[in-house]
Amino acid sequence: MSLSEKELLELKEEINDAKTRASELTGQQKALLQQFKNEFGCRTVEEAKKKLAEMELSISSQEKRIGKSIGELEEKYNTDDDE
């Protein structure tokens, strides 16, 4: 199978576009990893995932504690509207 000059030029342009996009994505990845490192002390994506899981667990625990405290406050200060 033989490609025409036009087809070869189109393929060359697609390859160059793909290389440019890959370079952009690599730059974005490096920037995000630097942000993870600066803000959360994570050096890798795996560390960031672990940190996220820890944070989600902490949030869940805090939500439960807050819900319990709200329930206790409602119980303590609940007034009957019938009285």
Stockholm file with secondary structure:
# STOCKHOLM 1.0

chainA/1-83         MSLSEKELLELKEEINDAKTRASELTGQQKALLQQFKNEFGCRTVEEAKKKLAEMELSISSQEKRIGKSIGELEEKYNTDDDE
#=GR chainA/1-83 SS CCCCHHHHHHHHHHHHHHHHHHHHHHHHHHHHHHHHHHHHCCCSHHHHHHHHHHHHHHHHHHHHHHHHHHHHHHHHHCCCTTC
#=GC SS_cons        CCCCHHHHHHHHHHHHHHHHHHHHHHHHHHHHHHHHHHHHCCCSHHHHHHHHHHHHHHHHHHHHHHHHHHHHHHHHHCCCTTC
//
